[in-house]
Amino acid sequence: MSQASCVPVLMYHHVSPSAGMITTSPANFEKQIRGLARAGYHSLTGDEFAGFLQGNAVPKRSILITFDDGYLDNYVYAHPILKKYGMHAVLFIITGLIGEGAARAHQGSSAELPSTPAHKEAKALMFSDLKDKVMLRWSEIELMQREGSFEFHSHTHTHERWDLIQSDAISKNTKMTADLADSRRVLKEKLGGVSDHLCWPQGYFDEDYIQLARDAGFKYLYTTDAYGQNIAGHDPAHIYRFAVRNRGFLWLAQRTWLAAHPYWGPLYNQWKLWKRARRKKA
Ligand SMILES: [Zn+2]
């Protein structure tokens, strides 16, 4: 078996017919997942990806599919599509926003589907008393975990940017320590275990945060930095991910190929970083 030298990590937020920022339509999501499956891509589990970073072999066409936050639409639309094509994703949930109650309908069932608001509305509702309208419930998470479409990891308990709210480093770090501990406690209570994979809220992290995450028991830290490669031996505290656009499979096939390519990948990343630095200067 030939082996992967680089594993691209895909980042999704919403899969929903309500168009908006960071949203993939169910039709495009199906094209992407079907395309990946037919092209022979292996969607790794978090454990397999961690093993790859430590030097274990994984099949040549390996990817890691990730979702952030824990929106209801992930269950209604993404779950049945992943299941249909035998693909697997990891979902970083904001543990403080997950609700109680019975599992709702998803696209694979015959019952009427719950509405899944666009990102702007979801963002307004998720931190209110109406969060259940846009966020997952524990019963849905258990169902997805049982059926193998998704596995669940920490995205902290609150998703707060403590560095922006707290005036000094000590209170910032105290708040973050509690946030990480809360998310670990809730995952243990609700799902019977917690992993060493963590995704930073709003993509922010600094040296303090990395140390706090390590102290809390996390090792694999997921960023929103797109322009780097996840290769064996790479620092597990800085995992690169690229945002998947609301496009068909052709776009994703090209972007994934580029992300993994030993020569064109680094060149493309350097060019993007150079362009970004130039924009900042201007
Ligand atoms: Zn997030």
Boltz pocket constraint, residues with backbone or C-beta under 6 A from the ligand:
constraints:
  - pocket:
      binder: B
      contacts: [[A, 68], [A, 69], [A, 155], [A, 159], [A, 200], [A, 201], [A, 202]]
      max_distance: 6.0
